[in-house]
């Protein structure tokens, strides 16, 4: 059983390295989004795509390790594995293992939050671009054209009044 804990520690160290690389790619992506640099956005997306299979492999290895220890490959199984660590590897090593797992979870959460923020920024940029195009084409976001009448109210237009020809 001691070997399973050693393998788990090594696996978490690899995962931490991969998550650090993922967070760095997400930071580059955020900078690229802020700068509207399509090439840098694509480069960051490619880096993320390269890292994801490695993270998925590590998750599969973790599940296999838990299964090999007779535990479910889920959160409950992992918690049981960590809870039994002191019995198999001693208090100090178990504390280190739990600390490493906590740090790994924090890294994962940081990646998730940065990825969500990047997604929201990209969505906001997309909406802004659509609104600008709609304005240039003389259309509302829903595709209709809105004009204002002499009374200040909105009037639906029947023609296409674009500000620019594409």
SULBEL-V799151 format. One record per residue. N is the residue number from 0. D_LAST is the distance of its C-alpha to the last C-alpha in Angstrom with 1 decimal. Layout:
N/D_LAST, N/D_LAST
//
This chain:
0/68.5, 1/68.4, 2/66.2, 3/63.6, 4/63.3, 5/63.1, 6/60.3, 7/58.5, 8/58.7, 9/57.3, 10/54.5, 11/53.6, 12/53.6, 13/51.2, 14/49.0, 15/49.1, 16/47.9, 17/45.0, 18/44.1, 19/44.2, 20/41.8, 21/39.5, 22/39.6, 23/38.9, 24/35.8, 25/34.7, 26/35.3, 27/33.2, 28/30.4, 29/30.7, 30/30.5, 31/27.4, 32/25.7, 33/26.7, 34/25.4, 35/22.1, 36/23.3, 37/21.9, 38/24.4, 39/27.3, 40/26.3, 41/26.4, 42/29.7, 43/31.2, 44/30.2, 45/31.9, 46/35.0, 47/35.2, 48/35.0, 49/37.7, 50/40.0, 51/39.7, 52/41.8, 53/44.4, 54/44.6, 55/44.8, 56/47.6, 57/49.4, 58/49.2, 59/50.6, 60/53.4, 61/54.2, 62/54.4, 63/56.6, 64/58.8, 65/59.3, 66/60.0, 67/62.6, 68/64.2, 69/64.6, 70/61.9, 71/58.8, 72/55.6, 73/54.2, 74/54.5, 75/58.0, 76/59.2, 77/57.8, 78/59.5, 79/62.8, 80/62.4, 81/62.0, 82/64.8, 83/67.2, 84/66.4, 85/69.3, 86/71.7, 87/70.6, 88/69.6, 89/71.2, 90/70.1, 91/68.6, 92/66.5, 93/65.4, 94/64.3, 95/62.4, 96/60.8, 97/59.8, 98/58.4, 99/56.3, 100/55.0, 101/54.2, 102/52.3, 103/50.4, 104/49.4, 105/48.2, 106/46.1, 107/44.6, 108/43.9, 109/42.3, 110/40.0, 111/39.1, 112/38.4, 113/36.2, 114/34.3, 115/33.8, 116/32.7, 117/30.2, 118/28.9, 119/28.5, 120/26.8, 121/24.3, 122/23.8, 123/23.4, 124/20.8, 125/18.9, 126/19.2, 127/18.2, 128/14.9, 129/14.3, 130/15.4, 131/13.1, 132/10.0, 133/11.8, 134/12.5, 135/9.0, 136/8.4, 137/12.0, 138/13.7, 139/16.9, 140/17.4, 141/19.1, 142/16.2, 143/17.8, 144/16.9, 145/19.7, 146/20.9, 147/24.2, 148/26.9, 149/29.7, 150/31.9, 151/29.5, 152/29.0, 153/25.8, 154/24.8, 155/22.6, 156/20.0, 157/19.8, 158/16.6, 159/13.0, 160/12.8, 161/9.5, 162/9.8, 163/6.4, 164/3.8, 165/0.0
//
